[in-house]
């Protein structure tokens, strides 16, 4: 299994070293990255169907995901509320009319549909489907290289990251409190501490956490991490418009790594243009450390 730290970090670093000047090529990379996510989640669903004692393991996945989500989500909320009290984030922005949050939630749930389709196909137990696990390992390496390219060409410079104090502080608070939540969840679930910390290191990046942890710990832990991070994004979409009025730090922090892409439009419309730079920095930093921490705790 490609669970070693080097195997995960090497394609990420190689991708990060590739500068792209063509906007059309960058857009093509982004589209390819989206398709690769669907492919690998499909493989994950197939692998899930080949588990021994399937019904028992499905109950375990639900249990792990539920406990992990509650621990991380509650600790994130408490830590971010404390941050907002100590360092209030004031603004004069008036909230805009938002697009349908139900529509955005359904877009996220498409990923669940892909996993379910793979799972249903895997239930046929056709022999050639046993290669899905190997295929997902090679696809993971390719996906990490694409992620590295995307981060390099996101337009963020080191100077911009360092200067945006709010984005950095919120990212640090989210990162630390999520790991604390993962540690508590590991105790409640009687899992090894490193497993709980690895599951907490996705920071809402469900398209990567499920893949990496399935490769390292198997389909049960990987699927639990995927559903935990997906639930985080869905809750963020629903809560941002309300939270941004009382705690802008909480509205940003709950988005996790998705604040630089999927949830960015909701943050911008709810919190104004001054939410955009911190959101991009926050998402960039969490996207950068998530694969590193997952690799470290999985090695």
Backbone as a ProteinNet text record, in pm:
[ID]
protein_1_A
[PRIMARY]
XXXXXXXXXXXXXXXXXXXXXXXXXXXXXXXXXXXXXXXXXXXXXXXXXXXXXXXXXXXXXXXXXXXXXXXXXXXXXXXXXXXXXXXXXXXXXXXXXXXXXXXXXXXXXXXXXXXXXXXXXXXXXXXXXXXXXXXXXXXXXXXXXXXXXXXXXXXXXXXXXXXXXXXXXXXXXXXXXXXXXXXXXXXXXXXXXXXXXXXXXXXXXXXXXXXXXXXXXXXXXXXXXXXXXXXXXXXXXXXXXXXXXXXXXXXXXXXXXXXXXXXXXXXXXXXXXXXXXXXXXXXXXXXXXXXXXXXXXXX
[TERTIARY]
84.6	0	88.2	44.6	121.9	83.9	116.7	79.9	197.1	313.6	430.9	423.4	491.4	494.2	550.4	657.2	723	633.5	563.4	478.9	366.6	316.2	209.9	265.7	377.3	430.8	503.4	568.1	649.2	568.9	455.3	379.5	325.5	292.4	244.2	353	475.7	588.7	623.6	625.7	657.6	555.5	426.9	324	340.3	378.1	393.9	510	605.7	721.9	694.3	574	540.5	461.7	525.5	452.6	377.9	258.1	178.5	140	158.9	123.6	-6.4	-41.5	-161.9	-286.6	-379.8	-503.2	-589.1	-587.7	-667.1	-613.9	-480.7	-420.6	-453.1	-451.5	-486.7	-631.1	-720.2	-861	-877.7	-797.9	-803.5	-757.8	-653.6	-604.6	-712.9	-782.4	-889.7	-1003.5	-1038.9	-1145.6	-1102.3	-977.2	-925	-922.1	-886.5	-883.8	-1023	-1123.8	-1261.7	-1302.3	-1265.9	-1300.6	-1226.6	-1099.3	-1022	-1083.3	-1138.6	-1205.6	-1320.1	-1401.3	-1513.6	-1465.3	-1358.4	-1304.9	-1258.8	-1183.7	-1127.4	-1235.6	-1333.9	-1444.2	-1525.4	-1534.9	-1602.1	-1526.2	-1393.4	-1309.6	-1327.3	-1340	-1356.1	-1485.5	-1592	-1719	-1709.4	-1636.2	-1616.5	-1541.8	-1434.2	-1355.1	-1439.4	-1529.2	-1615.3	-1703.9	-1748.9	-1838.1	-1766.7	-1633.3	-1557.3	-1516.7	-1565.3	-1533	-1595	-1522.2	-1580.3	-1678.9	-1779.9	-1880.2	-1934.7	-1986.7	-2025.1	-2122.6	-2229.5	-2331.6	-2274.4	-2188.9	-2125.6	-2036.4	-1962.2	-1870.9	-1944.9	-2061.4	-2140.1	-2187.3	-2223.6	-2262.4	-2142.3	-2024.4	-1902	-1872.1	-1887.3	-1862.3	-1951.8	-2081	-2174.7	-2137	-2099.4	-2061.3	-1936.5	-1831.8	-1707.3	-1729.8	-1801.4	-1823.7	-1904	-2004.9	-2091.7	-2015.2	-1943.4	-1868.8	-1758.2	-1686.1	-1577.5	-1630.7	-1740.1	-1797.2	-1839.5	-1908.8	-1955.9	-1839.8	-1737.4	-1621.4	-1549	-1521	-1446.8	-1530.5	-1655.9	-1742.3	-1763.8	-1790.7	-1815.1	-1689.4	-1574	-1449.5	-1411.3	-1432.1	-1408.7	-1495.9	-1624.6	-1717.5	-1676.1	-1639.2	-1598.2	-1471	-1372.6	-1245.1	-1264.3	-1346.2	-1369.2	-1451.7	-1546.9	-1624.4	-1533.7	-1440.1	-1343.1	-1255	-1212.3	-1131.1	-1208.9	-1335.1	-1417.1	-1434.5	-1444.7	-1459.6	-1331.3	-1216.5	-1088.3	-1046	-1071.4	-1034.1	-1154.3	-1245.4	-1367.1	-1334.1	-1411.5	-1394.4	-1512.4	-1489.8	-1597.6	-1606.2	-1727.8	-1750	-1879.5	-1891.3	-2014.4	-2093	-2052.8	-2116.4	-2261.6	-2348.1	-2487.3	-2502.6	-2557.4	-2564.1	-2646.5	-2592.5	-2661.5	-2758.5	-2846.6	-2935.5	-2853.9	-2870.4	-2788.8	-2858.4	-2779.2	-2838.5	-2894.3	-2970.6	-3033.4	-2929	-2936.1	-2842.8	-2873.5	-3000.4	-3038.1	-2970.8	-2966.8	-2901.9	-2753.7	-2686.5	-2544.1	-2521.9	-2612.4	-2599.9	-2615.4	-2707.2	-2727.5	-2604.9	-2535.1	-2411.7	-2308.4	-2298.2	-2204.4	-2244.4	-2375.2	-2423.8	-2403	-2370.6	-2338.1	-2221.2	-2128.5	-2012.5	-2055.6	-2155.7	-2209.6	-2268.1	-2334.4	-2394	-2290.4	-2173.4	-2066.5	-2016.2	-1997.8	-1954.4	-2058.3	-2185.4	-2292.8	-2297.5	-2277.5	-2274.7	-2161.3	-2042.2	-1930.4	-1959.2	-2023.7	-2060	-2156.6	-2258.2	-2356.3	-2291.2	-2198.2	-2126.4	-2040.4	-1976.7	-1891.4	-1967.4	-2096.3	-2177.8	-2193.4	-2166.7	-2171.8	-2059	-1949.3	-1834	-1763.5	-1774.9	-1699.9	-1551.1	-1479.2	-1338.8	-1252.5	-1273.5	-1185.3	-1198.9	-1308	-1326.4	-1232.2	-1169.5	-1073.4	-951.4	-932.4	-819.9	-852	-972.7	-1012	-919.7	-879.9	-792.9	-658	-600.7	-472.5	-488.9	-599.9	-624.8	-637.1	-699.3	-715.5	-581.9	-486.7	-354.4	-280.2	-281.9	-216.2	-288.5	-421.4	-499.6	-473.5	-451	-421.3	-291.4	-190	-61.7	-79.8	-156.4	-182.7	-262.1	-362.5	-444.4	-360.6	-270.2	-186.3	-95.5	-46.5	34.7	-49	-173.6	-263.4	-293.7	-310.6	-334.4	-215	-93.8	26	31.5	-2.3	-5.8	-109.1	-225.4	-333.1	-291.5	-227.5	-182.4	-76.9	15.7	123.1	65.8	-39.5	-94.5	-226.1	-245.4	-367.4	-363.5	-245.4	-232.8	-189.3	-173.9	-133.6	18.3	72.6	215.7	240.1	365.3	400.3	374.1	398.1	376.9	229.3	142.1	-1.7	-48.7	6	-32.6	11.9	136.3	191.5	119.3	81.9	20.7	-124	-192.9	-332.9	-341.6	-338.8	-331.9	-457.8	-574.9	-699.8	-710.6	-680	-687.6	-594.5	-473.4	-375.4	-420.8	-471.7	-512.6	-628.2	-728.9	-844	-800.1	-708.9	-660.3	-590	-509	-436.7	-535.1	-634.5	-734.5	-812.2	-852.3	-926.5	-840.5	-715.1	-626.2	-604.3	-574.6	-542.9	-667.4	-780	-901.8	-957.3	-940.3	-984.7	-903.1	-772.7	-688.9	-726.1	-760.2	-805.6	-935.3	-1024.4	-1148.6	-1123.4	-1026.8	-990.1	-933	-854.5	-796.8	-907.1	-1004.5	-1116.1	-1198.8	-1223.6	-1301.2	-1231.4	-1098.6	-1024.7	-1040.5	-1047.3	-1069.3	-1209.9	-1308.3	-1447.1	-1472.1	-1400.3	-1421	-1321.5	-1231.9	-1128.1	-1041.5	-1006.4	-917.3	-778.8	-672.8	-540.1	-541.3	-463.8	-460.1	-423.6	-324.5	-281.7	-393.4	-479.1	-591.3	-689.8	-721.4	-811.2	-755	-625.2	-561.6	-558	-533.7	-533.2	-671.4	-776.2	-912.2	-951.6	-895.3	-927.5	-849.2	-749.9	-659.6	-712.3	-832.5	-887.3	-936.8	-978.2	-1026.6	-1133.6	-1224.4	-1332.2	-1298.6	-1175	-1133.9	-1169.2	-1299.7	-1350	-1298.9	-1273.5	-1228.4	-1086.6	-1013.5	-878.3	-871	-938.1	-925.3	-974.9	-1089.1	-1141.4	-1046.8	-983.8	-893.8	-765.2	-701.4	-573.9	-590.7	-696.1	-712.5	-764	-837.8	-873.1	-747	-654.3	-528.3	-443.5	-451.7	-365.8	-429.2	-560.4	-626.6	-737.7	-772.7	-879.6	-1009.2	-1105.7	-1230.3	-1316.8	-1312.3	-1397.2	-1354.2	-1226.2	-1174.8	-1182.5	-1146.7	-1151.4	-1292.3	-1390	-1529.1	-1579.3	-1541.4	-1582.2	-1523.9	-1397.4	-1334.4	-1404.1	-1438.8	-1508.4	-1642.2	-1723.6	-1855.9	-1845.8	-1744.5	-1722.2	-1693.3	-1602.2	-1564.9	-1675.9	-1751.9	-1864.5	-1971.6	-1997.3	-2095.5	-2052.5	-1922.7	-1870.8	-1906.5	-1885.1	-1914.7	-2063.9	-2146.2	-2291.3	-2339.2	-2286.3	-2324.1	-2275.1	-2155.6	-2101.7	-2192.2	-2235.8	-2323	-2451	-2506.5	-2632	-2613.5	-2498.1	-2480.3	-2411.3	-2337.4	-2261	-2347.3	-2462	-2540.3	-2585.1	-2608.2	-2649.6	-2529.6	-2424.5	-2306.8	-2233.5	-2233	-2153	-2200.9	-2325.1	-2378.2	-2323.9	-2294.3	-2249.8	-2104.2	-2052.2	-1914.4	-1855.7	-1793.2	-1736.7	-1623.9	-1549.8	-1442.6	-1499.6	-1614	-1678.4	-1730.2	-1790	-1841.8	-1730.2	-1613.5	-1499.4	-1439.4	-1416.6	-1346.3	-1419.2	-1552.1	-1627.9	-1616.7	-1579.5	-1563.9	-1441.2	-1343.4	-1222.4	-1149.4	-1094	-1014.4	-1097.5	-1229.6	-1314.9	-1338.5	-1285.2	-1310.5	-1243.6	-1149	-1084.8	-1149.2	-1250	-1314.4	-1465.7	-1516.6	-1659.5	-1743.2	-1700.9	-1781.5	-1744.6	-1644.7	-1602.8	-1716.2	-1796.5	-1906.1	-2006.6	-2034.5	-2128.7	-2069	-1938.8	-1871.8	-1871	-1845.5	-1838.5	-1974.4	-2078.9	-2212.3	-2264.8	-2229.2	-2277.7	-2197.2	-2064.4	-1977.2	-1912.3	-1930.3	-1871.5	-1734.8	-1682.8	-1554.9	-1437.7	-1450.8	-1338.8	-1323.8	-1419.6	-1406.9	-1320.2	-1305	-1240.6	-1091.3	-1008.2	-865.4	-842.3	-906	-886.3	-934.6	-1045	-1098.9	-1001.1	-939.8	-844.7	-719.7	-669.2	-550.7	-581.3	-694.6	-738.8	-748.6	-818.1	-832.8	-701.7	-616.4	-486.4	-400.1	-393.1	-308.7	-357.8	-489.5	-542.9	-526.8	-541.1	-520.4	-374.9	-285.6	-142.9	-102.7	-156.6	-113.6	-193.5	-314.7	-398.2	-328.9	-278.6	-212.3	-84.6	-16	106.8	74.8	-26.7	-64.3	-123.4	-206.6	-263.5	-152.9	-56.7	55.2	137.8	161.2	241.7	174.2	45.5	-25.5	-56.2	-48.8	-75.9	50.2	166.4	291.7	331.4
-119.7	0	124.9	227.9	351.5	441.2	396.2	471.8	549.9	537.1	606.2	755.8	828.3	973.7	1020.9	957.6	1001.6	982.5	870.7	840.6	942.5	993.6	1092.7	1232	1266.8	1401.5	1424.1	1319.8	1337.6	1390	1328.6	1383.6	1523.5	1551.5	1683.8	1789	1755.9	1848.7	1866.1	1755.4	1763.7	1852.2	1833	1916.3	2062	2088.4	2227.1	2297.6	2219.5	2278.3	2312.2	2282.3	2306.4	2436.2	2543.2	2669.1	2666.4	2719.9	2727.8	2872.9	2918.1	3055.3	3062.2	2953.6	2950.7	2931.9	3029.3	3019.4	2901.3	2874.7	2763.4	2630.3	2620.3	2497.7	2480	2589.9	2584.5	2540.1	2593	2553.2	2405.8	2358.4	2216.7	2128.7	2172	2099.2	2091.6	2204.1	2207	2112.7	2109	2018.5	1872.9	1845	1708.8	1664.5	1757.4	1727.7	1689.7	1762.5	1731.1	1592.1	1557.5	1425.2	1314.2	1340.9	1239.8	1210.7	1314	1294.2	1195.3	1212.9	1122.4	979.8	967.5	834.9	762.1	832.7	766.8	735.3	823.5	793.8	674.6	659.1	542.9	415.4	420.8	308	279.5	386.2	368.8	294.9	327.6	259.3	111.3	78.8	-61.6	-136.9	-75.7	-140	-163.9	-70.4	-83.4	-207.6	-239.3	-354.1	-487.3	-487.2	-611.5	-635.8	-553.3	-573.4	-701.8	-769.3	-881.2	-827	-907.1	-864.4	-725.6	-713.8	-584	-506.5	-570.8	-498.4	-442.6	-520.5	-473.6	-353.9	-358	-249.2	-121.3	-133.1	-14.4	57	-20.8	37.4	108.5	47	107.2	240.1	245.1	367.8	479.7	449.9	551	597.1	501.8	534.9	622	580.9	657.2	798.2	808.6	938.6	1031	977.4	1059.5	1114.4	1026	1068.7	1165.9	1136	1223.1	1361.1	1363.9	1491.8	1575.7	1515.6	1590.4	1646.2	1564.5	1609.3	1725.4	1710.7	1814.5	1940.6	1924	2038	2121.5	2055.4	2127.7	2198.3	2131.8	2195.8	2311.6	2295.8	2407.3	2527.1	2501.5	2610	2682.1	2604.7	2664.6	2747.6	2692.4	2763.1	2889.6	2882.6	2998.5	3106	3063.8	3161.2	3234.5	3161.5	3224.1	3324.2	3285	3374.5	3501.4	3486.4	3602.3	3696.4	3638.8	3722	3798	3731.1	3795.5	3893	3855.9	3940.1	3959.5	4049.3	4068.4	4109.5	4054.5	4084.5	4171	4302.5	4396.7	4429.2	4458	4494.3	4573.8	4648.7	4724.9	4663.9	4543.7	4480.5	4442.6	4465.9	4421.7	4297.1	4193.2	4062.3	4066.2	4000.8	3992.5	3874.7	3875.7	3761.9	3643.4	3530	3411.6	3317.3	3240.2	3134.7	3025	2936.6	2829.7	2744	2740.3	2656.8	2509.1	2479.1	2340.9	2292.9	2379.7	2343.8	2315.1	2399.5	2379.1	2250.8	2221.7	2098.1	1976.2	1983	1871.8	1849.7	1960.5	1947.3	1866.6	1892.4	1817.3	1670.5	1647	1509.9	1424.3	1487.3	1409	1314.2	1360.9	1278	1151.8	1165.5	1047.3	951.1	1007.9	924.5	844.2	903.9	833.3	715.9	739.1	630.8	518.8	556.2	456.3	374.9	442.2	370.5	268.2	311	218.5	101.9	132.4	29.1	-72.5	-23.2	-113.2	-201.1	-142.3	-222.3	-327.2	-289.4	-382.3	-499.7	-479.3	-588.4	-704.5	-679.8	-789.4	-888.5	-840.7	-926.2	-981.2	-908.6	-950.5	-946.7	-1046.7	-1062.6	-943.2	-888.3	-779.4	-654.5	-645.5	-529.7	-533.1	-646.2	-654.4	-565.8	-524.4	-436.5	-289.7	-261.1	-122.5	-58.5	-137	-83.7	-40.7	-124.4	-90	31.7	33.8	147.3	277.2	272.2	394.1	445	354.1	395.2	475.6	425.5	498.7	629.7	624.8	746.1	850.4	803.8	895	970.8	901.1	966.2	1075	1043.6	1140.3	1259.3	1231.2	1338.1	1431.9	1377.3	1460.6	1551.8	1501.1	1584.9	1701	1672.4	1777.5	1879.6	1830.8	1921.5	2014.3	1959.3	2041	2149.6	2114.4	2212.1	2321	2279.9	2374.9	2472.6	2422.5	2509.9	2609	2561	2647.7	2762.1	2731.2	2828.7	2890.7	2892.6	2949.9	3102.3	3159.9	3305.3	3361.9	3277.2	3324.7	3327	3441.8	3452.4	3438.6	3407.9	3394.4	3525.4	3637.2	3768.4	3789.9	3751.9	3767.8	3681.6	3561.5	3470.5	3524.7	3571.5	3620.9	3746.9	3834.2	3961.2	3947.4	3840.8	3827.1	3757.6	3838.9	3788.2	3710.9	3761.6	3696.1	3556.1	3542.2	3411.1	3311.1	3356.1	3267.6	3224.9	3322.4	3291.1	3192.3	3216.8	3126.6	2986.8	2978.9	2847.8	2772.3	2842.5	2779.1	2728.8	2811.6	2773.2	2649.9	2649	2535.6	2409.3	2424.2	2307.9	2243.2	2325.7	2273.2	2215.1	2288	2240.2	2115	2103	1981.8	1860.9	1878.6	1768.3	1728.5	1828.5	1797.8	1716.9	1754	1679.2	1537.5	1521.2	1387.7	1301.8	1364.1	1290.3	1243.4	1331.2	1293.3	1182.3	1195.4	1093.1	958.5	957.9	831.2	763.7	842.2	785.1	728.1	802.8	757.5	632.6	622	509.9	396.4	413.5	312.2	284.7	391.9	382.6	433.3	391.3	447.1	599	668.8	814.5	864.3	799.5	843.7	829.7	730.1	713.7	828.8	864.4	976.5	1107.8	1128.4	1251.1	1254	1139.2	1133.1	1164.5	1110.2	1135.6	1281.7	1346	1487	1582	1530.5	1615.7	1652.4	1605.8	1638.9	1781.8	1839.6	1978.1	2008.2	1914	1936.1	1898.8	1858	1823.8	1676.8	1651.5	1513.9	1439.9	1513.2	1447.4	1393.3	1434.8	1382.7	1292.8	1332.2	1255.6	1112.4	1094.9	959.8	872.4	933.5	859.7	819.3	917.9	892.9	793.1	808.9	723	584.4	573.1	440	364.7	435.2	374.7	333	409.5	383.8	292.4	310.6	239	145.2	148.4	62.2	138.3	74.8	141.4	191	125.5	168.7	306.4	322	450.2	555.2	516.2	611	662.1	573.5	613.9	701.6	669.2	751.2	892.2	902.8	1033.6	1112.8	1043.9	1108.4	1166.8	1087.2	1135	1241.8	1233.9	1337.7	1471.6	1471.7	1596.2	1648.7	1559	1602.4	1667.5	1609.2	1666.5	1805.9	1825.6	1957.8	2061.5	2027.5	2123.3	2154.1	2050.5	2070.4	2161.3	2139.3	2223.7	2367.1	2382	2516.3	2593	2527.4	2592	2642.3	2561.3	2596.8	2705.6	2705.8	2793	2926.1	2935.7	3058.1	3184	3189.7	3314.3	3358.4	3263.6	3297.8	3334.1	3253.7	3274.9	3404.5	3443.4	3558.2	3687.4	3689.3	3808.7	3823.9	3711.6	3717.3	3677.7	3592.3	3544.2	3512.8	3611.9	3594.8	3491.3	3483.8	3384.2	3243.4	3222.8	3091	3057.1	3154.6	3132.2	3089.5	3152	3116	2982.7	2965	2846.4	2716.8	2718.4	2594.9	2545.2	2632.3	2590.9	2502.6	2514.9	2435.6	2467.2	2363.5	2381	2427.4	2412	2448.5	2598.7	2677.7	2822.3	2890.6	2821.4	2882.7	2838.7	2751.6	2710.9	2699.7	2585.2	2558.9	2655.3	2681.5	2768.3	2916	2949.3	3089.1	3180.4	3140.7	3229.4	3258.8	3160	3180.4	3277.8	3262.3	3353.1	3496.1	3509.6	3642.8	3712.4	3639.6	3699.8	3727.5	3642	3660	3763.9	3762.4	3846.8	3963.6	3974.3	4086.3	4054.7	4149.2	4128.4	4116.3	4177.9	4169.5	4029.8	3940.8	3800.7	3720.2	3768.7	3688.5	3663.3	3767.6	3738.6	3644.1	3665.8	3569.7	3429.8	3421.9	3291.3	3215.4	3284.9	3219.6	3175	3263.1	3228.1	3111.5	3118.5	3012.4	2878.6	2876.9	2753.3	2702.9	2797	2759.7	2690.6	2749.6	2692.8	2555.2	2540.6	2410.9	2307.2	2351.1	2259.2	2214.6	2302.5	2271.1	2173.2	2193.6	2108.8	1979.3	1975.6	1856.1	1729.3	1725.7	1602.9	1572.1	1677	1655.4	1587.1	1637.7	1579.8	1440.4	1421	1288.6	1187.3	1230.1	1140.7	1110.1	1212.3	1194.9	1100.6	1121.1	1037.4	898.2	883.4	752.4	669.1	731.7	660.9	570.5
0	0	0	-77.9	-84.2	33.3	152	271.3	329	270.4	323.1	299.8	387.6	378.8	245.4	199.1	76.1	-45	-51.8	-166.7	-181.1	-68.7	-73.7	-104.1	-41.9	-56.5	-188.4	-241.7	-361.7	-481.2	-518.1	-630.6	-602	-475.8	-439.2	-461.2	-420.1	-435.6	-583	-657.1	-800.8	-872.2	-839.5	-900.2	-864.2	-739.3	-693.4	-764.6	-813.8	-881.2	-1027.5	-1074.3	-1215.3	-1229.2	-1281.7	-1302.2	-1436.2	-1437.5	-1560.1	-1585.4	-1709.1	-1744.5	-1824	-1889.3	-1971.8	-1885	-1892.7	-1814.2	-1860.1	-1990.9	-2042.7	-1992.2	-1978.8	-1927.1	-1778.8	-1703.4	-1561.3	-1545.2	-1629.6	-1624.2	-1658.5	-1755	-1792.4	-1676.9	-1604.9	-1487.4	-1380.8	-1358.9	-1258.9	-1295.4	-1425	-1469.3	-1453.7	-1490	-1478.2	-1332.7	-1244.7	-1100.8	-1051.7	-1098.1	-1059.3	-1105.6	-1229.1	-1281.3	-1208.2	-1171.5	-1099.6	-962	-900	-771.2	-786.3	-891.1	-914.7	-941.4	-1019.9	-1053.7	-927.8	-843.3	-725.4	-622.4	-608.8	-516.5	-566.5	-697.6	-755.5	-718.1	-728.7	-687.7	-538.4	-458.5	-314.5	-283.7	-356.3	-338.2	-371.9	-479.8	-518.2	-408.2	-358.3	-252.9	-127.7	-98.9	17.8	7.3	-113.7	-133.8	-112.3	-119.1	-102.6	43	135.6	276.7	329.5	416.7	489.5	593.8	627.4	725.2	690.8	570.8	514.7	602.4	648	725	854.6	920.6	1044.4	1017.9	906.3	873.7	834.8	771.9	738.5	865.2	965.2	1094.4	1156.9	1146.3	1198.8	1130.4	997.2	922.1	972.5	989.1	1038	1179	1263.4	1400.7	1404.5	1331.7	1329.5	1274.9	1162.6	1099.4	1190.2	1256.4	1342.5	1462.9	1532	1650.5	1612.3	1504.1	1459.7	1422.6	1346.9	1304.8	1425.2	1520.3	1636.6	1719.2	1739.9	1819	1751.6	1622.7	1549.9	1534	1494	1468.9	1595.1	1707.7	1832	1881.9	1873.9	1918.6	1827.2	1696.5	1604.3	1640.6	1665.6	1699.4	1827.9	1930	2057.1	2040.8	1970	1951.5	1868.3	1763.6	1676.9	1747.7	1830.9	1909.4	2008.1	2068.2	2159.8	2084.8	1963.7	1881.3	1847.3	1811.4	1774.8	1894.4	2012.6	2132.7	2162.9	2146.2	2175.9	2066.1	1940.4	1826.3	1736.1	1771.2	1691.7	1547.8	1455	1312.8	1270.6	1264.9	1238.6	1089.5	1044.9	904.7	894.6	783.7	757.8	642.4	600.6	485.3	513.8	414.5	421.6	335.4	392.7	327.9	199.3	94.1	-34.3	-35.9	-136.6	-157.8	-204.6	-140	-168.2	-265	-342.4	-424	-334	-391.4	-313.9	-244	-111.5	-36.1	-57.5	-84.5	-113	-241	-341.6	-467.9	-446.2	-366	-338.9	-259.9	-166.5	-88.8	-179	-274.1	-366.9	-455.2	-489.4	-567	-488.7	-358.5	-274.7	-265.1	-256.8	-239.8	-365.1	-477.4	-596.8	-570.2	-484.9	-452.6	-378.5	-291.8	-224.1	-325.8	-426.7	-531.2	-606.4	-630.9	-700.7	-617	-487.1	-397.1	-395.6	-389.9	-386.3	-515.7	-630.2	-758.4	-761.9	-714.4	-707.2	-614.5	-503.7	-406.3	-468.9	-539.8	-602	-707.9	-785	-884.2	-815.5	-704.9	-631.8	-573.9	-545.6	-491	-590.2	-718.4	-817.3	-794.7	-725.2	-692.2	-816.4	-928.8	-1047.4	-1016.7	-1065.6	-1026.9	-1066.1	-1184.2	-1229.5	-1141.4	-1064.3	-976.4	-856.4	-832.6	-721.4	-747	-874.4	-908.2	-879.2	-829.8	-802.3	-698.7	-598.3	-494.4	-550.6	-638.5	-701.4	-792	-866.1	-954.5	-877.5	-759.7	-680.3	-628.3	-604	-556.2	-663	-787.3	-896.1	-926.3	-920.7	-946.1	-838.1	-714	-603.3	-628.2	-675.4	-703.9	-809.5	-914.2	-1020.3	-966.8	-882.5	-826.1	-739.3	-658.8	-572.9	-654.4	-767.4	-855.7	-910.2	-946.9	-995.8	-885.9	-762.7	-650.3	-631.1	-641.3	-629.9	-736.1	-860	-969.1	-941.1	-890.4	-861.2	-751.8	-646.5	-538.1	-587	-670.4	-721.5	-805.8	-879.2	-973.1	-924.8	-791.8	-735.8	-730.4	-759	-757.9	-624.1	-523.7	-391.1	-380.1	-339.2	-313.5	-164.1	-127.9	13.9	87.7	21.8	83.1	116	22.8	46	162.7	173.8	281.4	417.2	422.5	548.6	594.7	499.4	535.3	580.5	540	579.6	714.5	817.1	954.4	991.9	953.8	994.3	936.3	806.4	743.2	807.5	842.4	906	1045.7	1123.4	1260.8	1261.3	1176.5	1171.2	1128.4	1030.7	984.7	1097.2	1174.9	1285.9	1392	1425.7	1525.7	1478.9	1351.3	1295.6	1296.9	1253.2	1244.2	1380.8	1481.4	1614.5	1681.3	1674.6	1741.5	1674.3	1541.4	1472.2	1516.4	1532.2	1579.4	1721.5	1803.6	1939.8	1934.7	1842.9	1826.1	1779.5	1688.9	1641.3	1752.6	1841.6	1955.1	2049.9	2077	2165.1	2100.7	1969.1	1898.3	1903.4	1890.9	1894.9	2030.2	2138.8	2272.3	2284.7	2235.3	2244.6	2160.9	2049	1956.6	1978.1	2076.5	2105.1	1982.5	1912.8	1797.4	1836.9	1765.8	1792.4	1773.7	1854.6	1848.6	1708.5	1646.3	1513.3	1410.1	1427.1	1334.7	1349.5	1474.3	1498	1445.1	1464.3	1415.4	1263.2	1201.6	1055.4	999.4	1061.8	1016.2	1033.9	1135.2	1161.2	1072.5	1001.3	923	785.4	751.1	619.9	610.6	723.6	730.2	625.6	604.4	509.1	366.8	340.1	203.5	179.1	164.7	154.5	32.8	-76.6	-199	-187.5	-84.8	-63.7	59.2	168	292.7	275.9	209.9	190.3	110	10.4	-77.3	-4.3	59.7	127.8	242.3	321.5	438.2	402.2	292	243.5	204.7	140.7	98.6	218.4	328.8	444.6	548.6	574.3	683.5	638.3	510.3	461.8	438.4	371.5	331.6	447.3	564	675.5	725.1	757	805.5	695.1	572.6	460.9	435.2	438.2	415	528.8	652.3	766.5	755	713.4	695	584.7	476.1	364.6	410	477.9	519	627.2	713	813.2	746.7	648.5	582.6	492.2	430.6	348.5	436	552.4	645.1	689.8	704.1	742.7	637.9	511.3	404.4	397.6	409.7	403.2	516.6	637.5	751.3	731.6	675.9	651.1	555.5	447.7	349.8	415.7	503.2	568.2	675.4	744.6	860.3	829.9	719.3	689.5	695.6	624.6	625.5	764.2	853.6	989.8	1076.1	1070.1	1154.2	1121.4	994.4	953	1020.1	1067.5	1134.6	1275.4	1341.6	1481.2	1500	1413.2	1427.5	1290.1	1231	1096.4	1097.2	1207	1217	1212.7	1279.1	1278	1139.2	1071.5	936.4	842.6	855.7	771.5	814.3	942.7	990.9	964.7	971.4	949.9	806.4	713.9	574	555	644.4	629.8	499.8	440.1	318.2	198.8	204.9	90.7	81.4	175.2	172.7	53.9	-11.1	-127.2	-258.9	-252.6	-378.1	-362.4	-315.1	-321.9	-237.9	-113.7	-27.3	-38.9	-121.9	-136.1	-183.8	-284.6	-327.3	-215.8	-130.4	-20	81.5	109.5	202.1	148.3	19.5	-40.9	-37.4	-73.4	-76.2	64.7	158.8	295.4	371.9	352.7	434.2	364.4	231.7	159.6	102	23.4	-43.9	52.9	171.8	265.9	325.2	297	340.3	243.2	121.2	17.1	44	69.2	94.5	211.8	329.4	438.7	402.3	327.5	289.6	200.9	106.4	15.1	91.6	178.1	257.7	351.1	418	509.3	436.8	322.7	245.6	190	144.9	88.8	194.4	313.4	418.6	461.8	479.6	520.1	409.5	283.3	170.9	162.3	206.1	200.6	311.1	432.5	544.2	555.3	496	509.9	458.1	333.3	287.5	364.8	410.8	488.5	621	691.3	820.3	803.6	702.1	678.4	650	570.3	538.9	663	746.1	866.1	964.6	989.7	1086.1	1031.1	899.3	839.2	822.2	835	806.4	922.2
[MASK]
+++++++++++++++++++++++++++++++++++++++++++++++++++++++++++++++++++++++++++++++++++++++++++++++++++++++++++++++++++++++++++++++++++++++++++++++++++++++++++++++++++++++++++++++++++++++++++++++++++++++++++++++++++++++++++++++++++++++++++++++++++++++++++++++++++++++++++++++++++++++++++++++++++++++++++

